[in-house]
Amino acid sequence: MPAKNLEIELKFSLLNDKKYHLLDFLSKHCRAQFVQKKLSNTYFETRDNILRQHDSGLRIRGFDDQFEMTLKTAALGPNGLLKREEYNYPLLEPVLDLDLFPVKVWPNSINLSYLKENLEPQFTTDFIRTLCLIEVSTASGITTIEVALDEGYIAAGGLRESIYEVELELKEGPLDGMFKFAHQLMALNCLRLSELTKAARGYRLNHCHLNRLKPENLPLTAPASTNISHQYCFLLNKLFYLEESFLRSMLDYESFAKILLELPTSLTSTTVEIQFPIPENAFIDQTHLNDYIFSAHYNAFKLTLLESIAA
């Protein structure tokens, strides 16, 4: 039987020149020395994207002359808090064998025979992972977090995209401990809370389907709802989308700045008031805006939104 695991993660993009700043901070909190692994992954899909249609992913990972096949199922949490079940099975060689998975792990609408006949390699990720374990105390108890710094690249269809990101994975204990440590990381002023997994980025790179946005078509207000979590989700998803589009030069600086300035400055629920930070001169040019979306105040704002949604 494959090992089943419920994966709960927060993911952050890291500014390119801040690696040692981050490692210095982590070294003061780690339970033991850093561990490094070289990971090579091949992701599989059909030409009609059956797995993607079910928000699932299938890969073979290679490390230390070992191989592992992993199926990740549909996300269970809000965007930004990656929560999904995964099934891992060791392999003797890097060859898919879907029969190793129990039939019940596949969505009922997937034709397994069709899947076996039509899966093909779609893209790869290769990176160095630096790992450490952190323990955080809260009123709820002790939380153990695995922190991973990943450096490498995604390759698809002759294109490459760099990987420079940090993952926090909840290994044991209450979720609020992971959010507490994430807020501490925000103070480094070099991390951007992100929703995109490596697999999602690989799909985008493989299909190159993002076109230039038309910001005038984006709604500026959330759909009418008395549920504050729905409003927070709407805002957070829009920020994720706009940031990625801006960083990929698919949304121009002036349009992005205009949308940010038109956001509400304060969001209040019965339990929390969240202030949207707009520091002076943040949007005066493209460089300042880029720095702003990696800033501590802005990402703490997004993290607080996500924490309120997940509560």
NORLIN-V373646 format. One record per run of one state. SS is the DSSP state (H for helix, E for strand, L for the rest). FROM is the first residue (numbers start at 1). LEN is the number of residues. If there is no record, write none. Layout:
ss	from	len
SS	FROM	LEN
SS	FROM	LEN
//
This chain:
ss	from	len
L	1	2
E	3	12
L	15	4
H	19	9
L	28	2
E	30	1
L	31	4
E	35	11
L	46	4
H	50	4
L	54	3
E	57	7
L	64	2
E	66	7
L	73	8
E	81	11
L	92	6
H	98	3
L	101	2
H	103	3
L	106	6
H	112	7
L	119	1
E	120	19
L	139	2
E	141	16
L	157	2
E	159	14
L	173	2
H	175	12
L	187	4
E	191	4
L	195	3
H	198	10
L	208	7
H	215	3
L	218	10
H	228	20
L	248	5
H	253	9
L	262	4
E	266	3
L	269	4
E	273	3
L	276	10
H	286	7
L	293	3
H	296	15
L	311	1
//
